[in-house]
Amino acid sequence: MPTPFLDTEPAAIDPVDIIGPWEQFRVVDPRKCLAVLAQVKLEQSPVTIGHAEGLSLAASLWSVDGPNRRVYFNVDAAAPAEALLADARQAWAAMYLGDVKLQFWLRGLTLSRAPARGHAAAATRSLYAELPSQMYCLPRRRDVRVRHGPDVAPLLRFEHPLTPGSSLVLGLLDVSATGCAMRKPADTLPLLPGTEIRQVEVELDEHTLLFADLQVVHVSVMPGDRLGAQRVGCTWQHMPDGARERLLGWIQNGRRRRDLMTLTLTLD
């Protein structure tokens, strides 16, 4: 059964930033990259090709050509591949393999003239790119709890590092055992990758309150948000054991409710 809420959209990574917060996730062994891609092809893992903050296409990896240093993807024949290729220098591929999200830069992304391959070749087109010599292996956020609508969203309260003494309240977009993502309005002070936020009050619901530090990992524009809000992804830092137990309990309760809803919809 597929895991709900898999976020296969490419993360906003600067491919030339070799000392940024994403560096810890970068794999630079070409042999390992080749082996990982071979496994993705074998398992037929769904792939997303696109821009971190823009157009993306659903795809499948159908060939890993080691000798010619190429990877080949199939996309739906009706997908706007030409629009994606208009800014192909910023294109990424993202996919899940087990508990790891893989992402790599698609250098030389090109629409192939050759026929597509696979079971649905007639309804697909083929794209190819250079075989990556490095990729990012990001740990999957397990048991992500997604809340819909501002009225029920968990909240963060903290002092912005640039304005000590002031209180900022932001809504959470998702929560996991390893971190969270908040919605930062455009009219608030920036939160840059690498920023540490101390003594954050996390209100998951009216009965669940905990405290922890946060470190900002990535910041991206929220697609479709007319107010220009940003999605700020963070990792938990220095969370006490008791707070972590409450967080994991809250996540597990949310997962049980979600699974029950899924089962009900299936039975109906």
PEGIZI-V380858 format. One record per residue. N is the residue number from 1. RES is the residue in one small letter. PSI is psi in whole degrees, 0 to 359 (none if undefined). Layout:
# PEGIZI-V380858
[[N/RES/PSI] [N/RES/PSI]]
This chain:
# PEGIZI-V380858
[[1/m/131] [2/p/145] [3/t/132] [4/p/157] [5/f/35] [6/l/118] [7/d/93] [8/t/10] [9/e/140] [10/p/137] [11/a/156] [12/a/87] [13/i/136] [14/d/112] [15/p/344] [16/v/0] [17/d/97] [18/i/357] [19/i/12] [20/g/185] [21/p/344] [22/w/350] [23/e/324] [24/q/343] [25/f/1] [26/r/133] [27/v/125] [28/v/11] [29/d/109] [30/p/327] [31/r/321] [32/k/320] [33/c/316] [34/l/317] [35/a/320] [36/v/316] [37/l/324] [38/a/323] [39/q/322] [40/v/315] [41/k/317] [42/l/319] [43/e/355] [44/q/46] [45/s/136] [46/p/143] [47/v/143] [48/t/128] [49/i/129] [50/g/195] [51/h/149] [52/a/329] [53/e/33] [54/g/220] [55/l/139] [56/s/153] [57/l/144] [58/a/138] [59/a/173] [60/s/145] [61/l/115] [62/w/348] [63/s/138] [64/v/103] [65/d/92] [66/g/310] [67/p/322] [68/n/3] [69/r/52] [70/r/153] [71/v/142] [72/y/138] [73/f/150] [74/n/138] [75/v/160] [76/d/140] [77/a/333] [78/a/355] [79/a/145] [80/p/66] [81/a/324] [82/e/321] [83/a/323] [84/l/319] [85/l/345] [86/a/334] [87/d/54] [88/a/342] [89/r/340] [90/q/14] [91/a/141] [92/w/162] [93/a/136] [94/a/143] [95/m/167] [96/y/140] [97/l/105] [98/g/235] [99/d/15] [100/v/134] [101/k/127] [102/l/141] [103/q/135] [104/f/152] [105/w/133] [106/l/88] [107/r/133] [108/g/34] [109/l/128] [110/t/145] [111/l/121] [112/s/145] [113/r/343] [114/a/155] [115/p/149] [116/a/160] [117/r/163] [118/g/185] [119/h/329] [120/a/42] [121/a/324] [122/a/336] [123/a/13] [124/t/164] [125/r/161] [126/s/138] [127/l/148] [128/y/159] [129/a/172] [130/e/142] [131/l/124] [132/p/140] [133/s/354] [134/q/156] [135/m/169] [136/y/131] [137/c/104] [138/l/131] [139/p/135] [140/r/138] [141/r/105] [142/r/148] [143/d/46] [144/v/133] [145/r/111] [146/v/126] [147/r/142] [148/h/121] [149/g/144] [150/p/338] [151/d/338] [152/v/3] [153/a/140] [154/p/159] [155/l/152] [156/l/136] [157/r/129] [158/f/166] [159/e/128] [160/h/134] [161/p/335] [162/l/347] [163/t/72] [164/p/139] [165/g/343] [166/s/154] [167/s/132] [168/l/133] [169/v/119] [170/l/148] [171/g/147] [172/l/140] [173/l/322] [174/d/160] [175/v/139] [176/s/177] [177/a/338] [178/t/343] [179/g/195] [180/c/169] [181/a/133] [182/m/158] [183/r/116] [184/k/116] [185/p/156] [186/a/335] [187/d/11] [188/t/162] [189/l/150] [190/p/152] [191/l/111] [192/l/151] [193/p/135] [194/g/346] [195/t/135] [196/e/132] [197/i/119] [198/r/149] [199/q/58] [200/v/132] [201/e/120] [202/v/112] [203/e/97] [204/l/321] [205/d/184] [206/e/346] [207/h/353] [208/t/109] [209/l/135] [210/l/168] [211/f/144] [212/a/169] [213/d/159] [214/l/150] [215/q/127] [216/v/129] [217/v/315] [218/h/154] [219/v/132] [220/s/155] [221/v/139] [222/m/112] [223/p/134] [224/g/355] [225/d/109] [226/r/343] [227/l/1] [228/g/27] [229/a/159] [230/q/149] [231/r/122] [232/v/110] [233/g/135] [234/c/159] [235/t/148] [236/w/143] [237/q/140] [238/h/46] [239/m/124] [240/p/155] [241/d/319] [242/g/319] [243/a/321] [244/r/321] [245/e/319] [246/r/320] [247/l/312] [248/l/323] [249/g/319] [250/w/318] [251/i/315] [252/q/319] [253/n/319] [254/g/322] [255/r/321] [256/r/319] [257/r/321] [258/r/317] [259/d/323] [260/l/318] [261/m/318] [262/t/318] [263/l/318] [264/t/316] [265/l/323] [266/t/316] [267/l/325] [268/d/none]]
